[in-house]
């Protein structure tokens, strides 16, 4: 024994040294190596067994258990059976002897090591593994230990990691399922007996005003007075030990429920018991007692009891999240809901001492979270199943959900509840669409609830009712492109919109008066505007008045957004029915926008400029945005009235333009300027009135934009205004025949507009060839940027329009396009300029390639092909960073458009496009790990194949008639093979997005053009691809794509199943290293010769799993092991 004793002392001092803060990293590495070498020795476990029973040093115990873990999980195959028996008997004895005294983390680790043995050996060699656990649970002294073992078993055996073969995984699951009924019975017994034992001793509370609460909704929910009485028992007070056992039992249940199917073994008595424990979470009395007694012991106890509630809710939610409910389980579910709603009623109960909100604030935050999860699962998964039960009071449930939602103590909690309402409203909308016949009946059932919801959500976004909460919201920091306040408003308005869809008249009559009230305040500001020396001033100075004005303006801004969000519910089929409401809204909005622009509230001086000025600007901007939302309504109004009395329509549009024009100035704040520009674009693009161009306000904008002496607008605004003006001239007028479109005049006007916008740009042509000085170059770059951004936008906005519009557009642009092409070579080394030019050309190719005509298009492509030499490409990709890569990507995008063009026009370019890809771009990027340019290059190669299949495969009519006799003729074989080779190479690289994209391309080519069936693919490439895909699965490098890879493998193999089973599979297995011939035979035998997709992919995943498992086992065998 001395040697063991000495080893233990040495190990203890090594461990102490290792964790001492003075030990150097160098020394730590030495110690680590020493310990690893010790662990690798055969028989090291004997020392560890001695260490475990003889030491009190945590580090030594942890190390010894790690040695066992390694032995069991990686080397067990090679351990002699005598040793295995000894380990199987010693470790459980050790656990039993010391479980009370071991630190919990050592005890849990020891449990896991024993479960690991069970995972390998039960039931064959370790037949009493599970019976031992059941005995531990049944003996009062070891119940907690048994429960820890049970939970660990559920975790490690039900969903094991991949270090087991598929057959063993299936066997373990079956063995566990056989035990489920026994285990659930035991757990139910433990929880029930603890509850009953402590209930008997719980003192009956004195009668209180709240104890009669079983009368109202509860009895209608539970249908039986006895159940209600049962749930109204006072909650027992548990001692610490019982508390601990209950929490372990609930943790076990939660894990078991995550994998066992719903079945009758989950009995009503088990469910009722879980609900008893869920009450711990919503019992505020528990907390009270702990604070009254004042001892920290008691307050910890209070938290523990709260935790029991959280654990019980976790169990319930595990059951709730299962979508597949067997018939015999439905009744249980109904009972579960009834019991949970009893809890919900308890949580939201108001009485003299508590408001609902203060009750919710007292509950554990994680309990509230779990409860909200429960409600979400109920509405999203089970509502349609339960709603049909006549005895289930859905409307009362909504009333409780309403109270729960609007008393949430945190913003996040409130958001989560709004999500539940959104799910409910979606459910209702789809139900009504599928049952139009009884639409009215369904709606009238829920009408009151929906109106209440709408009113309350609207109140919640108004400072008038909810100032304290709204002021807490952050409106500065962006998260996912929106601030906390914007998210709050957006989610609330989505609920408003969904109610509007269901109950349009109610929603409108609720919202409009509120908007009206705030508008009165805003429109009444005019009387407080006084003229001062420096301009206009708002004569409201008292602090209280300023604060009230601030709140009213914030509310007006939110309500304007609400009115804008509802615009879609006034158009289409309901236009006539809801015409008057919409007209009222639009008239108000036009009035408000004009008022804001006329009295120039955005430039007014106020008493609190940092607050009121942004408010006034925001209201003005939101009123323009809300009016813009009604553009489709205006367009429909125009088409209804253009023949008879259009006066009302003309007046609305003209007034709106009077409101817009003063704002189109570089002196106006950008937020407001952009709102005005967007409204102008919508009027020009969506409404398109014929009289737009003759309105003085619009002519004023034309003059402002084409006059070079005025200051240019900021970039975004300039682009929008130019788009609007171009569209006024280019887009066909609705409701008018071709003969009345006045194209000749409009064409002349458009040409002069573009000419004015590109004057400076076109003058660059003559200087482009001259070498430029630095300052001059910067000026030139600015002109190029400003002009091309405007032109590109104009082309983009017209690209989907009629041929006539596109023709006029191209005529006006022709000279500028030629200038761009002439300038291109001069700027080839300025990647920022080339980037913008190629963006412009890409947009031209996408929108106007027909109008540009073949000769000029050829000239452009030829220029690009000449400019992008191998050297230029290398410079762009390798040395100019992201801008350089973007330039090449845009060039490849242009070529994608070209190779997709049907007909023979651009076919002559194919050879040079393919050689550019394969000989120039591909070699530069193939070896780079960076994904830049690759996605675009492979998309181009895919387009080349997809749209030009006959360039490679000449299919003659005769060949297709004599299917199977004549093979298709193959042309340009070398290029085809090179492209396929590149695809194959891309599957060996780590970039998962590229892998997914390219796999999709190959599958598409197979679906559309039978790629895998082509002789060249079948005979020379097919099994190379299958091999690569299988290797990827084995290496687990692209695990997220398992399913896609499985399907692609099937599609490839199915072309030649005989070849796959007789030649490929044996060769693949023969070439696998790390497995012996016997294991290879087993792998081959287990791969059944199935020819349907589900079985085949299952076989593939089984092969991959087992191959990895065998390699793992073989790696861990001691050298020289003889395997039988």
N, C-alpha and C positions, 0 to 999 in steps of 0.2 A: 504493500500500500504506500510505502514511502514515496515511490516514484509519482503516484497519483497526487499524494499530499504535496510533494515538491512542485509538481506541475501546476497544481491549483494556486499555490502561493505565487509562483512565477507569473501565472496568468493574471492574478489579481493586481500584482504590481505593474505589469504591462498595461493593463486597462486603466489603472489610475494615472499612469504616466501619459497614456494616449489622450485622455480627456483633461489633462492638466493644462491650464492656460499658458504655461511657460514652454510647453513642448513645441519644437520647431516643426514645420511642415515636412522637412526632410526626414526627421526622426519618426514622424507619424507614418510616412510612407513605408519606412523600414518595418515598423511594428505591424502595419497592415499586411505586408508581404509575408511576414512571419506567421501571422494568424491564418492567412489564406493557405499557406503551405501545410500548416498543422491540420486545417479542416480537410484537406485533400487526402490525408493519409487514410489507408484502410484501417478501420478499427478506432478512428478518432472518436467515434460516438461513445465508446465505453468510458473514455476519460470524461466526456461531456456529461454523461449520466451521473458520474461521481461528482463532477463540479456542481451539477444542479442540486444534488441532495446535500452537499456539504458547504455551500457558500451562502453568504448573505449579500454579496456584492451584485447589484442590479446589472452592471455592465457585463459581468462574467456570465450571469444567467442568460442575458439577451444573446450574447455571443454563442453560448452553448446551444440555445434553441435555433439560432440561425444555421448552425452546423447540421442539426437534425433536419431542418426544413430543406436544406440543400440536398441532404442525403435522400430524403423521401421523394422530393419532386424531380430530382435530376439523376440520382444514381440507384434508385430502388431496384431496378431490374437486375443489377449486378450484385445485390447484397445476398449473402447466403441465407437460405430459408430459416436456419436455426437462429441466426442473428435477428431476422425480422420478427420471429416469434418473441424473442426476448424483449425487443424494443416495444412490440405491441402490448406486452404485459407490464413492462416497467413504467412507461410514461403515464398511463392512466393511474397506476398506484401512486406515483409521485404527485399527480394532480390532486388525488383524493386526500393524500396526507397533508398537503401544504396549501390547499386552495384558500383557506381562511387567512393565512399569514402572508401569502405572496402579494406584491404590489399588483394592482389590477392589470397593468399593461403586460406584465410577465405572465400572469394567469391567462389572459386572453390569448397571448402568443402560444402558450402551451396548449390551450384548447385547439387553436388553429392547426398546430403540428399534429395533434391526434386526429383531427378531422381529415387532414391531408392523407394520413395512413388509410383512413376509411375510404377516402376517394379512390385510392389505388386498390385496396384489398377487400372491401366489403362487397358482397356477403361471403365470397368464396373462402378467403383465408382469415377473415376477421368477422366471423358470423355474428358475434354478440355486440358489434359496434353500435347498432341502433338501439338494441334492447337495453344496453347499458345507459344510453342517454335517457330513455323513457324511465328507467329505474331511478336515475338521479333526480328527474323531475318529480317523481312520485314520493320520494323520501323528503320529508319537511326540512331536514338539515341541509340537504344538497340541492333543493329546488333552484336557487339562483344559478348554481353552477350548471345544472342540467339545461336551464333556459339559454345560458350563454352558448353551450355546446349545440343546442338545437338551432339557434339563430346562425351560428357559424356554419353548421351543416347546410342549412338552407342557402346561405350565400355561396358556399364553395361547391356544392354538388348539383344544385338545381340549374345554375347557369355557369358551368365551369369554364375556366379559361381554355386556351387551345392546347394545353399540354396533355390532352387525352385524345384517344381516337374517337371517331364519330360513333362507332358501335358502343364504346364505353359510355359516352355522354348519354346516348339513348337509353342504355341499360340503367344508369343512375337515375335518370328522370322517372323511369317506370317504377324503380324500386321505391323512390320517394313518394310517388303518387299513391302507391299501395299503402303508405303509412299515414296519408293525410288525415283520414277520418279519425284514427286513433289520436293523432297529435292535436287536432282541433278539439276533440272531446276533452283531452287533458287540460288544454289551455282554458277552455270554457269553465271547467271545474275549478281551476285555480282562481280565476277572476271572480266567479260567482261566490265561492266559499269566503274569500276575503271580504267581498262586499257584504254578504249576509252577516258574517261574524261581526263586522263593525257597525252595520245598520242597526242591529239589535241593541247595541250599547249607545247609539247616538241619542242624545237627549232630544225629546220632542220640543220644537221651538214654541214659544208662546204664540197664541193666535195673533195674526197681524193683518193689517188691511190687505196685504198681498196674498195671503194664503188661500183665498178663494179663487185663485186664478185658473183652476181647472174648468171653470164653468163655460167660459166663452168659446173661443175658436177651438180650443184644445179638444173638447169632446167631439166636435164635428170632424176634427182631423183624425182622431184615434178610433172613433166608432165604438169604443168600449170604455165604460167608466173605470174598469179595473186597470186597464193599461194606463189611463190618465193618472189614476191614484198611485200606481206604481212609480210613475215618473215624477210624482210630486213628493215622494219621500224626501226627507232631508238628506243631504249628502253626508256620508259617514266621515269621521275623522280617523285617518289611518296612521298607524305608527310607522316609523321610518323603514323598518324591514318590509312591511307589507307594501308600502309605497314603492320600494325598490323592486320587489317581485312583480308587482303589477306593471311597472314600466318595462321590465324585461319581457313579460308576456305579451304586452301590446307591441313592442318592437318586433318580436317573433311573428306575431300575426301580420303586421304590416309587410314584412318581407315575404311571408308565405303567400299572402294575397297578391303579391306582385307577379307570381308565376302560376299559381294553381287556377284551373278553370272554375268559373262560377258553377256550383252544383249544390245538390241538396246536403252535402256534408257541411256546408256553411249554414248551421241551423238557426231557426228563429231565436232560440235562447242565447246563442252566441252573439247574434246581432244586438239583441236587447242589452246584453251585458256591455258590449262595446259602447252603446249609447249611454248607459249609466256613467261610464267613465268620461264620455265626451262632456257630460255636465260639469265635470271638474273645471273645464276651461271657462264656463260662463257663470261661475259662481263667485260673485264679488265678495260674499260674506267671508270666504276663506281669507281673502286678503285683509279684510277688516280685522279679523281676529288676530292675525299675525301682527298688525300694527298696534292693536290695543295692548297686547301682552308685552310688546316692546322688545322682546328678546330677539337677538339676531337668529337664534335657532329657529324660532317660529316663523320669521319672515322667509328664511330659506325653505322651510316646510311649505309655506304658501306658494312659493315659486315652483317647488317640486310638484305640488298638486296641480298647478296650472299646466305643468308639463304633461301630466297624465292626460289632460284634456287634448293637448296638441297631438300626442301619440294616438289617442283614440280617433281623432279626426283624420289622421294620416291613414289609419286602417280603412275608415269609411271611404276616403277618397280613392284608395287603391281599388276598392270594389266598384266605385262609381265610374272609374275611367275605362272600364271594360265595355266595349260597344256591343259585344255579342252576348245577348242575354237569353239563356234557354227558357222555354215556356214555363217550366216548373219554378223558375227563379223569380218570375215577374212579381208574384205576390210578395215575396220577401222584399223586393225593391220598393214596392208601394209602402210596405211597413217602414222601411228605412227612411223614406222621404217624410212620412208622417212624423217619425220620431225626430228627424233633424229639424223639421219645421216647428216642432214643439220647442226645440232649443232656440231657434231663431226668434220665436215669440218671446221666450224668456229673456233673450239678450235685448230685444227692442221694447221691453215692457216699461211703461212710464209709471212712476208713482210719486208721491209727495217728496220723497227724499232724493230722487234721481231724475235727471233728464236722461233721454236715451244716449245723448252724446257723452255725458259724463260716465254713464255705465260702460260704453264702449271704450272710453279712454282708460278705464280701470282694468280692462282685460289685457291678457298677454298679447303683444303684437303678433306673434307667430300664430296664436290661436285664431285671431281675426283673419290672418292671411289664409290659413287652412279653411276657414269657414267660407271665405269668399271663393276659394278654389272649388269647394263643394258646390256652391250655388252656380258657378260657371259650368261645371260638369253637368249639373242637373238640367240647366237650360239647354246646353249645346248637345248633350248626348241623349237625355231621357225624356225631355218635355213632351215630344210628340207621342211617346209611348204612354205616358202617364195621363196626358190631357184627356184621353178618351174615357178614363175611369170616371164614372159619374160621381163617385164618392170623394174624388179629389178636388178640393176647392182652389182652383187656380187663381181666381180673382183675389181671394184672401191671401194667397201666397204672394201675389204681386204687391198687395198692401204692405205686407211685412218687408218685402224686398225694398219697397219704396222707403220705409222708415230706416232700414239698415243702410241704404245708399246715402241718404241725405243727412245721416248723423255720423258718417265716417270721420274718425279723428285726424286722418292724414290725407294729403292730396293724392298720394299713390293709391291709398285705399279707395278713394272716390273714383279715380280713373278706372280701377279694376271693376268697380260696380257699374260704371257707365258702359264698360265693355259688355257686361252681362245684359244690360238693357238693349244694347245694339244687337246682340245675338237674338234676344227675344223678338225685337222688331223685325229682324231679317226672317225669323221663323214665321212670324205672323204674315209678313208680306208674301212669302212664297206659298204659305197655306192658302191665302186668299186667291193668288193667281191660279192655284191648282183646283180651287173649288169656287169658281165665280158665282155659281148658282146661289150658295148661301152666304155670299159676301157680307150682306147686311147683318145677318144674324151673328156672324163671327165678330164683326166690328162692334156691334152694339154691346156684346158681352164685355169688350175690353175698353169701350170708349172712355168711360170715366177715368180709368187708370191712366190711359194715354194722355188725356188732357191735363190731369194732375202732374204727370211726369214732365210734360212740355212746360207747364207754367213754372215748375220748380227749377228745371234746368235753366230756363231763361232768367229766373231770379238769381241763380247762382253765378251768372256771368255779369251781373250788374253791380256796380259799386253801391248803388242806392240800397241794395239789400244785403250785400255780402262784402263790404269794404275791407273788414279786418283780414279775411282770408285772402282776398284778391291781392292785397298789398304785399302779402308774403311771397307771391309768385315772382320769379326772376324774369325780367324782360330784356336782359342784356346778353347773357351767355348763350351761345348757340350750341345745341346738342342735336345731331341729325338734322341740321339746317333749320331748326326752329327753336325758339326760346320756350321756357317752361310755360309762360303766359300764352304764347301762340298755340302750344299743344293743348292747353286747357280749353282755350276758346274753340279750337278746331274740333276736338272730341265732343264738346258740348253741342256745337252746331251740327255735327253729323247726326246726333240724336234728334235734334229739332227737325232736320231735313227728313229723317225716316218717319217721324210722326206726321209731318206735312204730307208725305206720300200716301199715308193711310187715311188721314183725316184732313184734307186740304182746307175746308171751310173753317173748322175749329181752329186749326193752327194759325190761319191767317187772322182770324178775328182775335186771337190771343196776342199775336205779335204786333199787329199794326198799331193799335192804340198806344202800346208802350213806346214804339218808335216815334209816334206822333208827339207824345209828351216831351221827349227829349229834343225833337226838332223845334218845338215851340221855343224852348230855351235858346237854342242856337240861332234861330231866325230873329229872336228878340234882341240879340246882342247889338243890332244896328243902332238902337236908341242910346247905347252907351259909348258909341264911337265919337270921339271929339278930335278936332284938328288942333295939333300943337305945332310948335316951331319946326320940329324935325319931320313931321308927317302926321299919321293918324295914331291915336292912342285909345286903348280900351279903358274907359273910366270905371273900372271895378277894382277897388283897392282893399276893402276890408278882408282880413285874413279868412274869416268864415265864408264870405261870399266867394272868394277865390277857390277855396277848397270845394265848395258845392259845385262851382262851375267846372272844376277839374273832373269831379266825379261824373257830372252830367255829360261832359264831352267824351270821356272814356266810354261811358255806356252807349252814347250815340254811335261812336265808332264801331263798337261790338254789334249793335243792332243793325247797322248798315251792312255789316258783313253777313249777318243772319239773313237779311232781306235778299242780298245778292245770292246767297247759297240756295235760296228757294226758287230762283228764276226758272229752273228747268221744269217746275211743276205747273207752269202756266202755258206751256207750248205744246204743239202736236195736237192730239185728238181733243184735248180739253181747252184749246185756245178760246173757242167761242164761249164755252160755259163759264170760264173764269176771266173773261175779258175785262170786265169792269174792275175787278180787284187789281189786275195787273196794270190797267191804265192808271188807276189811282196811284199805285206805287211809282210808275215811271214819271208821271207828272210831278209828283213830289220830288223825286230825285233830280229831275231836270231843273226844277225851281231852286233846289238847294245848291246844286253845282254852280248855277249862274249867280246866285246870291254870294257864294264864297268868292267867286272870281271878281264880281263887281265891287264889293266893299274891301277886297284885297285883305282878307283876314290873315293871310299868311305873312303879310309884311307889317302887321300892326304891332305897336308897342304895348306890352302888358306889364302889370305890377309884378308878376312872377314869371319872367321870360323863360327861365329854364324849365318850367312846368307847362304853362299855358300855351306858349308858342308851339312846341311840338304837338300839343293836343289839337290846336286849331288846324295845323297842317295835316295831321292824321285824319281828322274828320273830313276835311276837304278831299284828301286823296281817296278815302274810303267811299265817299259819295260818288266820285268818278268811277271807282272800281265797281261799285254796286250797279251803276247805270250800265257799265260795260257788260255786266252779267246778263242784262236784258237785251243784248244785241240780237239774239236769235228770235226773241219775242218781237222786236221791232221789225226784223226781216219778214216774219210771218204776217204782222200787221200790214206791212207795205204790200205784200202780195195779195192780201184780202181787199185793200182799199184803193190800189193804184188806178183802177178804172173810174170808180165813182169817188166823190168828195174826199180827196186826200189831204184836205187842209190841216186837219188835226195832226196827221203824221208829219207833214212838212214843218209845221210849227214846232213839234217836239225835236226833230232833228236839227232845225236851224238854231233853236235856243241852245241845244246841247253844244253846237259848234261855237256859239258865242261864248259859252262857258270855257271851252277848250282854248280858243286862240290866245287870249291874254297870257295863258300859262306857258305857251311855247316860247320860252325865252331863257337865255343862259343865266338870268338873274334869279330865276325861281328855284327853290330848293329841289334837289334831285327826286326825292320821293314823290313830290307833287307833280313835277314835270313828267316823270315816267308814267304816272297814272293817267295824265292827260294824253300822252302819246299813245298809250295802249287803247284808250277809248277811241281816239282818232283812227287807229288801225282797224278796230272792230267795225266802226261805221263804214270805213272804206271797203272792208273785205267781206264782212258778213251781211251788212244791210244793203250796201251798194245802190243808194238812191240815184236816179238818173240826174237829178238837179244838183248833186253835191258840188260839181266843179263850178257851177254858176253862183254859188253862195259867196258873198264878199269875204266872209271869214276864211274860207278855204283858199281863195285867191291870195289873201294876205299871207297865209302860210307859204304858198308857192313862192311868192316874192321874197319872203324872208330867207327861205332855204337857198334860192338861186342867186341871191345878192351876196357877192363875195365881200362886201364891205362890212356886213354885220358879223358879230362874233359867232363863231361856230358853236353849236350845241355840244354838250358832252357826248362821247361816242355812242353810248346806248340809245340816247334820245335821238341823235342825228339819224341813226340807222332806222329807228322806228318811223320817224316822220317821213323819211325818203320812201320807206316801204308803203306807207299809207298813200302818199302822192302818186307813186308809180301805179299802185293798185287802182286808184281812182280812174286812171287813164287806160289801164290794161284789162281790167276784169269786165267780162260781158255784163250788161245790165240785166237784172232779172225781169221777167214778165214782158220782154220786148223781142220781136222777131229780129233776125240777122240784119234785115234791110234798114232797121232803125237804129243800129248800133253806132252810127257816125264814126266808123273806124278810121276814115281818112284824116279827119280833124284830130282825133285822139292820137293817131300815130305821129302826126307832126308835133303835137304838144309833147308827147313822150320823148321824141328825139331831142327836142330843145331842153327838156328837163335833164336828161342824161348828159347832154352836151355841157350844160352849165355845171353839173356835179363833177364832171371829169376833166374840166378845162386844164387845171394844173397838171393832172396826171398825164394827159396826152402830150403835154409839152415836154415831158421827160424823155420822150423817144430820141429827140435830137441830141440830148446831153449824155444819154446812157453809155455811149461808147467811150466818152472821155473819162480818164481817171479822175476820181473825185476826191476833194479834200474831206477831212473828217467831219467838219461842221456841216458841209454841204451834204455829205452822205447821210447824216442823221436827219436833215430836213427832208431829203428824198425819201428816206424810210417812212417818215411820218405821213407824207403825201400818199405813198403806196398803201400804207396800212389803212388810212382813213377812206381812201377811194374803194379799195378792194372789199373792205368790210361792208360798205353800202351796196356795192354791185352784187356781191355774193348773196346778200340777204334778199335783194330784189329778185334775183334768178330763183332762189330757193322758194320764195313765196309764190312764184308763178308756175313752178315745175309741174304741178298736177292739173293745170288749167287747160282751156281749149287751145287748139292749134293756132288759132288767130292771135290770141294773146301772146303765145310764145314767139310767133313770127315777129310781131311788132317789137317785142322785147329784144330779140336778137338783132333786128335791124338797128335799133338805137345803140346797142352795145358793141356792134361789129368792130368799130374803130378801136375801142378800148381793149377788146380781146386781142386784136393784132398788135397793139402796143405792148400788151402784157407778154405776148410770145417773143416780141423783139427784145424786151427788157430781160427776159428770163436768163439767157446765157451770161449777161453782165453781172448777175447777182448769184450765180451758182455757188459761190463760196460763202455767201451770207445766209446761213441756214434759216435765220428767222424770217428773211424776206421770201426765200424759196418756199418755206412752209405756207405763208399766206397766199403766194401765187398758186401753189398746187391745190390749196383749199378751193380757190376760185375756179381753177380748171376742173377740179373734181365735180363741183356743183354744176358747172356748165355741161360736163359730160352727162351728169345724171338728169339734168332738166332740159337741155337744149341741143342734144347731139344731132337730132334729125335736122333742126334748123341750121346747124353749123355746116352741114353738107359734108360729103365724103372727102373731097380733095383737101379741104382745110383741116379736117380732123386728122387725115393722114399726115399732113404737114406737122401738126402739133405732136402726134405720137412719135414721128420720126425725130423731131427736135429733141424730145425727151430721151428717146433711146440713145441718140448720139451724145447727149450731155451726161447721162448716167453711165459713165465708163466704170470699169472694175475699180479704178483708182478712186473715182469720185464716190462710188458706193462705199468703199472701205473707209474713206475719210468721213463720210456722213455717219456710218454706223459705229465705227470704232472710236472716232476722235471728237465727235461733236455732241456726245451725250444725247439727252432725250430729244432735243429739237432735231438733231440730225436723223435720229431714228424715225421721228414723226414724218420728216420729209420723205424718206424712203417708203414708209407705210402709205402715205397719200399717193405716191407714184404708183404703188402696187394696186391701190384701190381704183385708180383711174383705169389701169389695165384690166381689173376685174370687170368694170363696166364695159370695156371694149370687147373682151372675149365672150361676154354674154349676149352680145348683139346678134339677133337671128339673121339669116340670109348670108350671102357670100361676101358682103362688102369688106369686112375687116379680116376675113380668113387669111389673106396674104401675110398678116402680121404674126400669125400663130408661131411659126418657127422661131422668129426672133424673140417673141415673148417667152417661149419655153427656154430658149438658150439663155436669155437674160436671167431667168429664175434659176436654172439648174447649173449654169456655168459661172454666173457672176454673183448673184445674191446668196444662193444656198451655201457655197463653200465658205463665205465669210461668217455666216451665222450658225452653221451646223454644229461647230464645236463650242460655241459660247453657251454658258449656262443661262444667260439672261433671256427672258421670253420676248424681248423687243423684236419686232419685225416678223417673228416666226408665224404668229397667228395669221397675219395678212398674207404672207407668202403661201402658206398652205391653203388659205381660202382661194387664192388666185389659182393654184394648181388644181384644186377641186373644181373651180369654175371652168378651167381649161378642159378638164375631162368631161364634166357634166354637160356642158353646152356644145362641146365639139367632139362628141364620141366618134363620129364617122371619120374624123381626122386619123383615128387609130384603127377603127374597125369598120371596114367597108362592108356593109351587109347588103348582099344582093337579094332581090326578090326570090330568085331561084333557090338560094341557100335557105331562106326562111321557109320555103315551101317544102324542101326536102330536109326538114329538121333532123339533125342527127347524122345525116349522110355527109353533107359538105360542112366543113368547119369554116367560120368566117375568115375572110382574108385579113391579115394583120398588116398595118403599115406603121411606119415610124416606131418600130418596136423598141429601138434603143432608148428613145425619149420616154416611152411608156414605162419601161423597166426602171429607168433612173428615177422617175417620179414615185413609183411604188417603193423603191429602195428608200427614198427620203421619208415616205410615210412610215415604213418599218423602223427606220432609225429613230423617228420621233417618239416611238413607244418605249424606247430604252432610256428616255430622259425623265428627270424628276418632275417636270412641270405638269401638274395634274390637269390644268385648264386646256393646255395644248393636246394632251392625251385624249381628253373627253371630246374635244372638237374634231380631232382627226379620226377617232373611232366612229363618230357620227357621220363624217364625210364618207368613209369606206362603206358603212352600212347603207347610206343613201344611194351611193353608186351601185350597190348590190340590188337594192329594192328597185331602182329605176332602170338600171342598165345591165343587171345580172353580172356584175363584175366578177364575183367568185366563180361563176360558171365558165368564164372565158378560158379557152384552152391554155393560153400563156400563163394565166393566174393559177389555174388548177394544177398545171404540171410543174411549174417552177417556183411558185411563191406560197401557195395555199398553206402548206404545213409549216413553212417558216413563220408565217404570221401566227398560226395556232400555237406554235412553240413559244414565241415571244409572249403571247397573251398569258399562257399558262405560267411561264417563268415570273411574269409580273405578279400574278396571284400568289405564287409561292413566296416571293420576296416581300409580299404585303406592302409594296411601295405605293400602290394607288388604291388602298382599301375602300375609299369612298365610292369607287366605280365598280365594285365587285359584280353588281347585277348586270351592268352594261357589258362588262368584259365577258361574263358568262353567256349572255345572249349572242354576242358577236362570235364567240368560239363555236356555239351551236350552229349559227348560220354558215360558218366556214366549213365545219365538219360535215354538215348535212349535204353538202355538194357531193361528197364522196365518203359516205359512212363506211363502206367496205374498206376503203384505203385507210380510213382513220383507225378502225378497230384492228385490222390485220397488220398494217405496217407502222402507222405513226405511233400509236400508243405503246406497242412493245419497244420501238426505238427510243421513244421519249423516256420510258422507264429505265431502259438499259443505260441511257446516258446520265441518269440521275446519280450524283455522288452522295455519299453519306448514308446510303441504305444498302443492306445486303440483299443477296439474290432471293432469299426466302421472303423478305419484306416486299421486294418488288413483285413477287408472284401474288402476294396477298393484295397489294394495291391493284394489280391487273385484274384479279378475280373480282374484287369489290366494284370495279367499274363495269356495271351491267351494260349489255348491248342495247340500251334503250334508244329509241329514235324520236321520242317526243320531247319538246323543249323543257317542261318542268323536271322530268326525270333526268334528262341529260345534264342540265345545269346543277341539279342536286349531286349527281355523280362527280361532276367537275369539282364542286366545293368539298366533297368528301375526300377526293383524291388529294387535293391541296392540303386539307387539314391533316390527313393521316401521314402524308409525306413529311410535313413539318414535324409532326409528333415523333415519327420514327427517327428523324435526324436528331431531335432533341434527346431521345433516349440513348441513341448510339454515342452521341458526344459525351454522355455522362458515364459511360461504362469505364471501369478501371482498365488500364492497358492490359492486353493479353487475355481478356475475358473470353471464355469459350461460350458461344451461345448455342443452344440446342434448337 
